[in-house]
Each structure stands twice: as C-alpha cells, then as structure tokens.
Amino acid sequence: MTSYSREDLSWTSDLKEMFDGDVELQDEQGHAMRMELEAEFKVGEQRYAVLRRPGAAAGEHELYHVSSSTDGEISITTIEDDDEWEDISELYDECTLPEEL
C-alpha cells in the first residue's frame, strides 16, 4: 500500500470551472444521476474528484478518477483498485481535517 502525505496532494478547480459544482454521471443502466462536486485534487499525475449525492450527509462522499482526452473531453470513472481507493480516501480525509497544533 502506498503512503501519501498532505504534500503529495494539490487542489485543482477544473471541474468546478467547467460544471459549476454539479456533475452528471451515468450509472450502469444509462440513467443520469446528478452529483455535487465536493472537491477535486491531483496526486502525482492522477486527478481525482470527490462527489456527493444530493442530500447525503457530510462525510458521505464518493471518489472518482478524472481524466481528459486529447480533444479535451473530461471522463469521470470509478476507482477500481481497492488499495488505491483506500489510500486516496485516507489522504483526502487527512487533508480536510484541521492540522494538529
């Protein structure tokens, strides 16, 4: 398991600028679902989005990969690797909690 620290994460705003806080995803059956953009960031070259279903409690979020094609089209996909998901989830939680004095 890879260990990341706060220094490895850089906050981004590409999705916020493009979608103004709401992102529409399609589920496996092709149904559209609206998600609220909670945060977006980059770790190394990989970009991530933290999305929340409308009405979900604070802290109930989902993590996704974000990528761009050569023609600029944005793709938001599920993180398939459980270890990566766990590492990035822990890093996001660490970075959104206040630093200890």
Phi and psi restraints in degrees (range 20) as a CNS / XPLOR table:
assign (resid 1 and name C) (resid 2 and name N)
       (resid 2 and name CA) (resid 2 and name C) 1.0 -80.2 20.0 2
assign (resid 2 and name N) (resid 2 and name CA)
       (resid 2 and name C) (resid 3 and name N) 1.0 142.4 20.0 2
assign (resid 2 and name C) (resid 3 and name N)
       (resid 3 and name CA) (resid 3 and name C) 1.0 -110.0 20.0 2
assign (resid 3 and name N) (resid 3 and name CA)
       (resid 3 and name C) (resid 4 and name N) 1.0 121.5 20.0 2
assign (resid 3 and name C) (resid 4 and name N)
       (resid 4 and name CA) (resid 4 and name C) 1.0 -109.6 20.0 2
assign (resid 4 and name N) (resid 4 and name CA)
       (resid 4 and name C) (resid 5 and name N) 1.0 157.5 20.0 2
assign (resid 4 and name C) (resid 5 and name N)
       (resid 5 and name CA) (resid 5 and name C) 1.0 -128.5 20.0 2
assign (resid 5 and name N) (resid 5 and name CA)
       (resid 5 and name C) (resid 6 and name N) 1.0 172.7 20.0 2
assign (resid 5 and name C) (resid 6 and name N)
       (resid 6 and name CA) (resid 6 and name C) 1.0 -52.7 20.0 2
assign (resid 6 and name N) (resid 6 and name CA)
       (resid 6 and name C) (resid 7 and name N) 1.0 -32.7 20.0 2
assign (resid 6 and name C) (resid 7 and name N)
       (resid 7 and name CA) (resid 7 and name C) 1.0 -68.6 20.0 2
assign (resid 7 and name N) (resid 7 and name CA)
       (resid 7 and name C) (resid 8 and name N) 1.0 -20.2 20.0 2
assign (resid 7 and name C) (resid 8 and name N)
       (resid 8 and name CA) (resid 8 and name C) 1.0 -80.6 20.0 2
assign (resid 8 and name N) (resid 8 and name CA)
       (resid 8 and name C) (resid 9 and name N) 1.0 -16.8 20.0 2
assign (resid 8 and name C) (resid 9 and name N)
       (resid 9 and name CA) (resid 9 and name C) 1.0 -100.2 20.0 2
assign (resid 9 and name N) (resid 9 and name CA)
       (resid 9 and name C) (resid 10 and name N) 1.0 135.3 20.0 2
assign (resid 9 and name C) (resid 10 and name N)
       (resid 10 and name CA) (resid 10 and name C) 1.0 -128.1 20.0 2
assign (resid 10 and name N) (resid 10 and name CA)
       (resid 10 and name C) (resid 11 and name N) 1.0 131.1 20.0 2
assign (resid 10 and name C) (resid 11 and name N)
       (resid 11 and name CA) (resid 11 and name C) 1.0 -73.8 20.0 2
assign (resid 11 and name N) (resid 11 and name CA)
       (resid 11 and name C) (resid 12 and name N) 1.0 142.6 20.0 2
assign (resid 11 and name C) (resid 12 and name N)
       (resid 12 and name CA) (resid 12 and name C) 1.0 -128.3 20.0 2
assign (resid 12 and name N) (resid 12 and name CA)
       (resid 12 and name C) (resid 13 and name N) 1.0 172.5 20.0 2
assign (resid 12 and name C) (resid 13 and name N)
       (resid 13 and name CA) (resid 13 and name C) 1.0 -143.8 20.0 2
assign (resid 13 and name N) (resid 13 and name CA)
       (resid 13 and name C) (resid 14 and name N) 1.0 18.7 20.0 2
assign (resid 13 and name C) (resid 14 and name N)
       (resid 14 and name CA) (resid 14 and name C) 1.0 -58.5 20.0 2
assign (resid 14 and name N) (resid 14 and name CA)
       (resid 14 and name C) (resid 15 and name N) 1.0 -48.5 20.0 2
assign (resid 14 and name C) (resid 15 and name N)
       (resid 15 and name CA) (resid 15 and name C) 1.0 -66.0 20.0 2
assign (resid 15 and name N) (resid 15 and name CA)
       (resid 15 and name C) (resid 16 and name N) 1.0 -40.9 20.0 2
assign (resid 15 and name C) (resid 16 and name N)
       (resid 16 and name CA) (resid 16 and name C) 1.0 -58.9 20.0 2
assign (resid 16 and name N) (resid 16 and name CA)
       (resid 16 and name C) (resid 17 and name N) 1.0 -43.7 20.0 2
assign (resid 16 and name C) (resid 17 and name N)
       (resid 17 and name CA) (resid 17 and name C) 1.0 -67.8 20.0 2
assign (resid 17 and name N) (resid 17 and name CA)
       (resid 17 and name C) (resid 18 and name N) 1.0 -35.4 20.0 2
assign (resid 17 and name C) (resid 18 and name N)
       (resid 18 and name CA) (resid 18 and name C) 1.0 -79.3 20.0 2
assign (resid 18 and name N) (resid 18 and name CA)
       (resid 18 and name C) (resid 19 and name N) 1.0 -41.3 20.0 2
assign (resid 18 and name C) (resid 19 and name N)
       (resid 19 and name CA) (resid 19 and name C) 1.0 -113.9 20.0 2
assign (resid 19 and name N) (resid 19 and name CA)
       (resid 19 and name C) (resid 20 and name N) 1.0 -2.0 20.0 2
assign (resid 19 and name C) (resid 20 and name N)
       (resid 20 and name CA) (resid 20 and name C) 1.0 56.8 20.0 2
assign (resid 20 and name N) (resid 20 and name CA)
       (resid 20 and name C) (resid 21 and name N) 1.0 36.7 20.0 2
assign (resid 20 and name C) (resid 21 and name N)
       (resid 21 and name CA) (resid 21 and name C) 1.0 99.0 20.0 2
assign (resid 21 and name N) (resid 21 and name CA)
       (resid 21 and name C) (resid 22 and name N) 1.0 -17.6 20.0 2
assign (resid 21 and name C) (resid 22 and name N)
       (resid 22 and name CA) (resid 22 and name C) 1.0 -119.0 20.0 2
assign (resid 22 and name N) (resid 22 and name CA)
       (resid 22 and name C) (resid 23 and name N) 1.0 134.7 20.0 2
assign (resid 22 and name C) (resid 23 and name N)
       (resid 23 and name CA) (resid 23 and name C) 1.0 -123.1 20.0 2
assign (resid 23 and name N) (resid 23 and name CA)
       (resid 23 and name C) (resid 24 and name N) 1.0 136.6 20.0 2
assign (resid 23 and name C) (resid 24 and name N)
       (resid 24 and name CA) (resid 24 and name C) 1.0 -105.9 20.0 2
assign (resid 24 and name N) (resid 24 and name CA)
       (resid 24 and name C) (resid 25 and name N) 1.0 123.5 20.0 2
assign (resid 24 and name C) (resid 25 and name N)
       (resid 25 and name CA) (resid 25 and name C) 1.0 -114.1 20.0 2
assign (resid 25 and name N) (resid 25 and name CA)
       (resid 25 and name C) (resid 26 and name N) 1.0 160.1 20.0 2
assign (resid 25 and name C) (resid 26 and name N)
       (resid 26 and name CA) (resid 26 and name C) 1.0 -110.5 20.0 2
assign (resid 26 and name N) (resid 26 and name CA)
       (resid 26 and name C) (resid 27 and name N) 1.0 133.7 20.0 2
assign (resid 26 and name C) (resid 27 and name N)
       (resid 27 and name CA) (resid 27 and name C) 1.0 -80.2 20.0 2
assign (resid 27 and name N) (resid 27 and name CA)
       (resid 27 and name C) (resid 28 and name N) 1.0 -177.5 20.0 2
assign (resid 27 and name C) (resid 28 and name N)
       (resid 28 and name CA) (resid 28 and name C) 1.0 -62.8 20.0 2
assign (resid 28 and name N) (resid 28 and name CA)
       (resid 28 and name C) (resid 29 and name N) 1.0 -23.8 20.0 2
assign (resid 28 and name C) (resid 29 and name N)
       (resid 29 and name CA) (resid 29 and name C) 1.0 -91.3 20.0 2
assign (resid 29 and name N) (resid 29 and name CA)
       (resid 29 and name C) (resid 30 and name N) 1.0 2.2 20.0 2
assign (resid 29 and name C) (resid 30 and name N)
       (resid 30 and name CA) (resid 30 and name C) 1.0 86.6 20.0 2
assign (resid 30 and name N) (resid 30 and name CA)
       (resid 30 and name C) (resid 31 and name N) 1.0 8.2 20.0 2
assign (resid 30 and name C) (resid 31 and name N)
       (resid 31 and name CA) (resid 31 and name C) 1.0 -82.6 20.0 2
assign (resid 31 and name N) (resid 31 and name CA)
       (resid 31 and name C) (resid 32 and name N) 1.0 137.5 20.0 2
assign (resid 31 and name C) (resid 32 and name N)
       (resid 32 and name CA) (resid 32 and name C) 1.0 -77.2 20.0 2
assign (resid 32 and name N) (resid 32 and name CA)
       (resid 32 and name C) (resid 33 and name N) 1.0 139.4 20.0 2
assign (resid 32 and name C) (resid 33 and name N)
       (resid 33 and name CA) (resid 33 and name C) 1.0 -136.5 20.0 2
assign (resid 33 and name N) (resid 33 and name CA)
       (resid 33 and name C) (resid 34 and name N) 1.0 133.0 20.0 2
assign (resid 33 and name C) (resid 34 and name N)
       (resid 34 and name CA) (resid 34 and name C) 1.0 -88.3 20.0 2
assign (resid 34 and name N) (resid 34 and name CA)
       (resid 34 and name C) (resid 35 and name N) 1.0 135.1 20.0 2
assign (resid 34 and name C) (resid 35 and name N)
       (resid 35 and name CA) (resid 35 and name C) 1.0 -127.0 20.0 2
assign (resid 35 and name N) (resid 35 and name CA)
       (resid 35 and name C) (resid 36 and name N) 1.0 145.8 20.0 2
assign (resid 35 and name C) (resid 36 and name N)
       (resid 36 and name CA) (resid 36 and name C) 1.0 -89.9 20.0 2
assign (resid 36 and name N) (resid 36 and name CA)
       (resid 36 and name C) (resid 37 and name N) 1.0 131.3 20.0 2
assign (resid 36 and name C) (resid 37 and name N)
       (resid 37 and name CA) (resid 37 and name C) 1.0 -79.3 20.0 2
assign (resid 37 and name N) (resid 37 and name CA)
       (resid 37 and name C) (resid 38 and name N) 1.0 111.9 20.0 2
assign (resid 37 and name C) (resid 38 and name N)
       (resid 38 and name CA) (resid 38 and name C) 1.0 -88.2 20.0 2
assign (resid 38 and name N) (resid 38 and name CA)
       (resid 38 and name C) (resid 39 and name N) 1.0 -40.7 20.0 2
assign (resid 38 and name C) (resid 39 and name N)
       (resid 39 and name CA) (resid 39 and name C) 1.0 -165.0 20.0 2
assign (resid 39 and name N) (resid 39 and name CA)
       (resid 39 and name C) (resid 40 and name N) 1.0 162.6 20.0 2
assign (resid 39 and name C) (resid 40 and name N)
       (resid 40 and name CA) (resid 40 and name C) 1.0 -146.5 20.0 2
assign (resid 40 and name N) (resid 40 and name CA)
       (resid 40 and name C) (resid 41 and name N) 1.0 145.2 20.0 2
assign (resid 40 and name C) (resid 41 and name N)
       (resid 41 and name CA) (resid 41 and name C) 1.0 -159.0 20.0 2
assign (resid 41 and name N) (resid 41 and name CA)
       (resid 41 and name C) (resid 42 and name N) 1.0 172.8 20.0 2
assign (resid 41 and name C) (resid 42 and name N)
       (resid 42 and name CA) (resid 42 and name C) 1.0 -128.8 20.0 2
assign (resid 42 and name N) (resid 42 and name CA)
       (resid 42 and name C) (resid 43 and name N) 1.0 138.1 20.0 2
assign (resid 42 and name C) (resid 43 and name N)
       (resid 43 and name CA) (resid 43 and name C) 1.0 -127.8 20.0 2
assign (resid 43 and name N) (resid 43 and name CA)
       (resid 43 and name C) (resid 44 and name N) 1.0 112.6 20.0 2
assign (resid 43 and name C) (resid 44 and name N)
       (resid 44 and name CA) (resid 44 and name C) 1.0 65.3 20.0 2
assign (resid 44 and name N) (resid 44 and name CA)
       (resid 44 and name C) (resid 45 and name N) 1.0 -129.1 20.0 2
assign (resid 44 and name C) (resid 45 and name N)
       (resid 45 and name CA) (resid 45 and name C) 1.0 -95.6 20.0 2
assign (resid 45 and name N) (resid 45 and name CA)
       (resid 45 and name C) (resid 46 and name N) 1.0 -7.5 20.0 2
assign (resid 45 and name C) (resid 46 and name N)
       (resid 46 and name CA) (resid 46 and name C) 1.0 -88.4 20.0 2
assign (resid 46 and name N) (resid 46 and name CA)
       (resid 46 and name C) (resid 47 and name N) 1.0 130.9 20.0 2
assign (resid 46 and name C) (resid 47 and name N)
       (resid 47 and name CA) (resid 47 and name C) 1.0 -99.6 20.0 2
assign (resid 47 and name N) (resid 47 and name CA)
       (resid 47 and name C) (resid 48 and name N) 1.0 147.3 20.0 2
assign (resid 47 and name C) (resid 48 and name N)
       (resid 48 and name CA) (resid 48 and name C) 1.0 -133.7 20.0 2
assign (resid 48 and name N) (resid 48 and name CA)
       (resid 48 and name C) (resid 49 and name N) 1.0 152.2 20.0 2
assign (resid 48 and name C) (resid 49 and name N)
       (resid 49 and name CA) (resid 49 and name C) 1.0 -125.4 20.0 2
assign (resid 49 and name N) (resid 49 and name CA)
       (resid 49 and name C) (resid 50 and name N) 1.0 140.1 20.0 2
assign (resid 49 and name C) (resid 50 and name N)
       (resid 50 and name CA) (resid 50 and name C) 1.0 -107.8 20.0 2
assign (resid 50 and name N) (resid 50 and name CA)
       (resid 50 and name C) (resid 51 and name N) 1.0 114.3 20.0 2
assign (resid 50 and name C) (resid 51 and name N)
       (resid 51 and name CA) (resid 51 and name C) 1.0 -117.7 20.0 2
assign (resid 51 and name N) (resid 51 and name CA)
       (resid 51 and name C) (resid 52 and name N) 1.0 151.7 20.0 2
assign (resid 51 and name C) (resid 52 and name N)
       (resid 52 and name CA) (resid 52 and name C) 1.0 -135.1 20.0 2
assign (resid 52 and name N) (resid 52 and name CA)
       (resid 52 and name C) (resid 53 and name N) 1.0 137.7 20.0 2
assign (resid 52 and name C) (resid 53 and name N)
       (resid 53 and name CA) (resid 53 and name C) 1.0 -69.2 20.0 2
assign (resid 53 and name N) (resid 53 and name CA)
       (resid 53 and name C) (resid 54 and name N) 1.0 141.4 20.0 2
assign (resid 53 and name C) (resid 54 and name N)
       (resid 54 and name CA) (resid 54 and name C) 1.0 -56.2 20.0 2
assign (resid 54 and name N) (resid 54 and name CA)
       (resid 54 and name C) (resid 55 and name N) 1.0 134.0 20.0 2
assign (resid 54 and name C) (resid 55 and name N)
       (resid 55 and name CA) (resid 55 and name C) 1.0 86.7 20.0 2
assign (resid 55 and name N) (resid 55 and name CA)
       (resid 55 and name C) (resid 56 and name N) 1.0 -7.4 20.0 2
assign (resid 55 and name C) (resid 56 and name N)
       (resid 56 and name CA) (resid 56 and name C) 1.0 -69.8 20.0 2
assign (resid 56 and name N) (resid 56 and name CA)
       (resid 56 and name C) (resid 57 and name N) 1.0 148.1 20.0 2
assign (resid 56 and name C) (resid 57 and name N)
       (resid 57 and name CA) (resid 57 and name C) 1.0 -67.3 20.0 2
assign (resid 57 and name N) (resid 57 and name CA)
       (resid 57 and name C) (resid 58 and name N) 1.0 155.7 20.0 2
assign (resid 57 and name C) (resid 58 and name N)
       (resid 58 and name CA) (resid 58 and name C) 1.0 -57.0 20.0 2
assign (resid 58 and name N) (resid 58 and name CA)
       (resid 58 and name C) (resid 59 and name N) 1.0 138.0 20.0 2
assign (resid 58 and name C) (resid 59 and name N)
       (resid 59 and name CA) (resid 59 and name C) 1.0 90.1 20.0 2
assign (resid 59 and name N) (resid 59 and name CA)
       (resid 59 and name C) (resid 60 and name N) 1.0 -12.0 20.0 2
assign (resid 59 and name C) (resid 60 and name N)
       (resid 60 and name CA) (resid 60 and name C) 1.0 -94.9 20.0 2
assign (resid 60 and name N) (resid 60 and name CA)
       (resid 60 and name C) (resid 61 and name N) 1.0 89.6 20.0 2
assign (resid 60 and name C) (resid 61 and name N)
       (resid 61 and name CA) (resid 61 and name C) 1.0 -130.0 20.0 2
assign (resid 61 and name N) (resid 61 and name CA)
       (resid 61 and name C) (resid 62 and name N) 1.0 167.3 20.0 2
assign (resid 61 and name C) (resid 62 and name N)
       (resid 62 and name CA) (resid 62 and name C) 1.0 -125.6 20.0 2
assign (resid 62 and name N) (resid 62 and name CA)
       (resid 62 and name C) (resid 63 and name N) 1.0 143.6 20.0 2
assign (resid 62 and name C) (resid 63 and name N)
       (resid 63 and name CA) (resid 63 and name C) 1.0 -104.9 20.0 2
assign (resid 63 and name N) (resid 63 and name CA)
       (resid 63 and name C) (resid 64 and name N) 1.0 141.3 20.0 2
assign (resid 63 and name C) (resid 64 and name N)
       (resid 64 and name CA) (resid 64 and name C) 1.0 -138.3 20.0 2
assign (resid 64 and name N) (resid 64 and name CA)
       (resid 64 and name C) (resid 65 and name N) 1.0 154.0 20.0 2
assign (resid 64 and name C) (resid 65 and name N)
       (resid 65 and name CA) (resid 65 and name C) 1.0 -78.1 20.0 2
assign (resid 65 and name N) (resid 65 and name CA)
       (resid 65 and name C) (resid 66 and name N) 1.0 146.5 20.0 2
assign (resid 65 and name C) (resid 66 and name N)
       (resid 66 and name CA) (resid 66 and name C) 1.0 -124.9 20.0 2
assign (resid 66 and name N) (resid 66 and name CA)
       (resid 66 and name C) (resid 67 and name N) 1.0 131.9 20.0 2
assign (resid 66 and name C) (resid 67 and name N)
       (resid 67 and name CA) (resid 67 and name C) 1.0 -141.2 20.0 2
assign (resid 67 and name N) (resid 67 and name CA)
       (resid 67 and name C) (resid 68 and name N) 1.0 162.1 20.0 2
assign (resid 67 and name C) (resid 68 and name N)
       (resid 68 and name CA) (resid 68 and name C) 1.0 -125.2 20.0 2
assign (resid 68 and name N) (resid 68 and name CA)
       (resid 68 and name C) (resid 69 and name N) 1.0 138.1 20.0 2
assign (resid 68 and name C) (resid 69 and name N)
       (resid 69 and name CA) (resid 69 and name C) 1.0 -81.1 20.0 2
assign (resid 69 and name N) (resid 69 and name CA)
       (resid 69 and name C) (resid 70 and name N) 1.0 172.4 20.0 2
assign (resid 69 and name C) (resid 70 and name N)
       (resid 70 and name CA) (resid 70 and name C) 1.0 -64.1 20.0 2
assign (resid 70 and name N) (resid 70 and name CA)
       (resid 70 and name C) (resid 71 and name N) 1.0 -24.1 20.0 2
assign (resid 70 and name C) (resid 71 and name N)
       (resid 71 and name CA) (resid 71 and name C) 1.0 -91.4 20.0 2
assign (resid 71 and name N) (resid 71 and name CA)
       (resid 71 and name C) (resid 72 and name N) 1.0 7.3 20.0 2
assign (resid 71 and name C) (resid 72 and name N)
       (resid 72 and name CA) (resid 72 and name C) 1.0 91.1 20.0 2
assign (resid 72 and name N) (resid 72 and name CA)
       (resid 72 and name C) (resid 73 and name N) 1.0 2.1 20.0 2
assign (resid 72 and name C) (resid 73 and name N)
       (resid 73 and name CA) (resid 73 and name C) 1.0 -74.3 20.0 2
assign (resid 73 and name N) (resid 73 and name CA)
       (resid 73 and name C) (resid 74 and name N) 1.0 132.1 20.0 2
assign (resid 73 and name C) (resid 74 and name N)
       (resid 74 and name CA) (resid 74 and name C) 1.0 -87.1 20.0 2
assign (resid 74 and name N) (resid 74 and name CA)
       (resid 74 and name C) (resid 75 and name N) 1.0 137.9 20.0 2
assign (resid 74 and name C) (resid 75 and name N)
       (resid 75 and name CA) (resid 75 and name C) 1.0 -125.0 20.0 2
assign (resid 75 and name N) (resid 75 and name CA)
       (resid 75 and name C) (resid 76 and name N) 1.0 130.0 20.0 2
assign (resid 75 and name C) (resid 76 and name N)
       (resid 76 and name CA) (resid 76 and name C) 1.0 -118.3 20.0 2
assign (resid 76 and name N) (resid 76 and name CA)
       (resid 76 and name C) (resid 77 and name N) 1.0 117.8 20.0 2
assign (resid 76 and name C) (resid 77 and name N)
       (resid 77 and name CA) (resid 77 and name C) 1.0 -130.4 20.0 2
assign (resid 77 and name N) (resid 77 and name CA)
       (resid 77 and name C) (resid 78 and name N) 1.0 158.2 20.0 2
assign (resid 77 and name C) (resid 78 and name N)
       (resid 78 and name CA) (resid 78 and name C) 1.0 -66.9 20.0 2
assign (resid 78 and name N) (resid 78 and name CA)
       (resid 78 and name C) (resid 79 and name N) 1.0 144.0 20.0 2
assign (resid 78 and name C) (resid 79 and name N)
       (resid 79 and name CA) (resid 79 and name C) 1.0 -82.1 20.0 2
assign (resid 79 and name N) (resid 79 and name CA)
       (resid 79 and name C) (resid 80 and name N) 1.0 113.1 20.0 2
assign (resid 79 and name C) (resid 80 and name N)
       (resid 80 and name CA) (resid 80 and name C) 1.0 -82.4 20.0 2
assign (resid 80 and name N) (resid 80 and name CA)
       (resid 80 and name C) (resid 81 and name N) 1.0 -30.6 20.0 2
assign (resid 80 and name C) (resid 81 and name N)
       (resid 81 and name CA) (resid 81 and name C) 1.0 -82.3 20.0 2
assign (resid 81 and name N) (resid 81 and name CA)
       (resid 81 and name C) (resid 82 and name N) 1.0 117.0 20.0 2
assign (resid 81 and name C) (resid 82 and name N)
       (resid 82 and name CA) (resid 82 and name C) 1.0 -61.2 20.0 2
assign (resid 82 and name N) (resid 82 and name CA)
       (resid 82 and name C) (resid 83 and name N) 1.0 -39.8 20.0 2
assign (resid 82 and name C) (resid 83 and name N)
       (resid 83 and name CA) (resid 83 and name C) 1.0 -65.6 20.0 2
assign (resid 83 and name N) (resid 83 and name CA)
       (resid 83 and name C) (resid 84 and name N) 1.0 -42.7 20.0 2
assign (resid 83 and name C) (resid 84 and name N)
       (resid 84 and name CA) (resid 84 and name C) 1.0 -62.3 20.0 2
assign (resid 84 and name N) (resid 84 and name CA)
       (resid 84 and name C) (resid 85 and name N) 1.0 -45.7 20.0 2
assign (resid 84 and name C) (resid 85 and name N)
       (resid 85 and name CA) (resid 85 and name C) 1.0 -58.0 20.0 2
assign (resid 85 and name N) (resid 85 and name CA)
       (resid 85 and name C) (resid 86 and name N) 1.0 -45.1 20.0 2
assign (resid 85 and name C) (resid 86 and name N)
       (resid 86 and name CA) (resid 86 and name C) 1.0 -63.6 20.0 2
assign (resid 86 and name N) (resid 86 and name CA)
       (resid 86 and name C) (resid 87 and name N) 1.0 -45.6 20.0 2
assign (resid 86 and name C) (resid 87 and name N)
       (resid 87 and name CA) (resid 87 and name C) 1.0 -60.6 20.0 2
assign (resid 87 and name N) (resid 87 and name CA)
       (resid 87 and name C) (resid 88 and name N) 1.0 -47.1 20.0 2
assign (resid 87 and name C) (resid 88 and name N)
       (resid 88 and name CA) (resid 88 and name C) 1.0 -70.6 20.0 2
assign (resid 88 and name N) (resid 88 and name CA)
       (resid 88 and name C) (resid 89 and name N) 1.0 -36.8 20.0 2
assign (resid 88 and name C) (resid 89 and name N)
       (resid 89 and name CA) (resid 89 and name C) 1.0 -62.1 20.0 2
assign (resid 89 and name N) (resid 89 and name CA)
       (resid 89 and name C) (resid 90 and name N) 1.0 -45.4 20.0 2
assign (resid 89 and name C) (resid 90 and name N)
       (resid 90 and name CA) (resid 90 and name C) 1.0 -63.4 20.0 2
assign (resid 90 and name N) (resid 90 and name CA)
       (resid 90 and name C) (resid 91 and name N) 1.0 -41.6 20.0 2
assign (resid 90 and name C) (resid 91 and name N)
       (resid 91 and name CA) (resid 91 and name C) 1.0 -63.1 20.0 2
assign (resid 91 and name N) (resid 91 and name CA)
       (resid 91 and name C) (resid 92 and name N) 1.0 -45.5 20.0 2
assign (resid 91 and name C) (resid 92 and name N)
       (resid 92 and name CA) (resid 92 and name C) 1.0 -60.6 20.0 2
assign (resid 92 and name N) (resid 92 and name CA)
       (resid 92 and name C) (resid 93 and name N) 1.0 -46.0 20.0 2
assign (resid 92 and name C) (resid 93 and name N)
       (resid 93 and name CA) (resid 93 and name C) 1.0 -59.6 20.0 2
assign (resid 93 and name N) (resid 93 and name CA)
       (resid 93 and name C) (resid 94 and name N) 1.0 -43.6 20.0 2
assign (resid 93 and name C) (resid 94 and name N)
       (resid 94 and name CA) (resid 94 and name C) 1.0 -61.6 20.0 2
assign (resid 94 and name N) (resid 94 and name CA)
       (resid 94 and name C) (resid 95 and name N) 1.0 -40.5 20.0 2
assign (resid 94 and name C) (resid 95 and name N)
       (resid 95 and name CA) (resid 95 and name C) 1.0 -78.7 20.0 2
assign (resid 95 and name N) (resid 95 and name CA)
       (resid 95 and name C) (resid 96 and name N) 1.0 -16.0 20.0 2
assign (resid 95 and name C) (resid 96 and name N)
       (resid 96 and name CA) (resid 96 and name C) 1.0 -101.3 20.0 2
assign (resid 96 and name N) (resid 96 and name CA)
       (resid 96 and name C) (resid 97 and name N) 1.0 -7.2 20.0 2
assign (resid 96 and name C) (resid 97 and name N)
       (resid 97 and name CA) (resid 97 and name C) 1.0 -90.4 20.0 2
assign (resid 97 and name N) (resid 97 and name CA)
       (resid 97 and name C) (resid 98 and name N) 1.0 147.4 20.0 2
assign (resid 97 and name C) (resid 98 and name N)
       (resid 98 and name CA) (resid 98 and name C) 1.0 -62.3 20.0 2
assign (resid 98 and name N) (resid 98 and name CA)
       (resid 98 and name C) (resid 99 and name N) 1.0 142.1 20.0 2
assign (resid 98 and name C) (resid 99 and name N)
       (resid 99 and name CA) (resid 99 and name C) 1.0 -68.3 20.0 2
assign (resid 99 and name N) (resid 99 and name CA)
       (resid 99 and name C) (resid 100 and name N) 1.0 145.5 20.0 2
assign (resid 99 and name C) (resid 100 and name N)
       (resid 100 and name CA) (resid 100 and name C) 1.0 -71.9 20.0 2
assign (resid 100 and name N) (resid 100 and name CA)
       (resid 100 and name C) (resid 101 and name N) 1.0 147.0 20.0 2
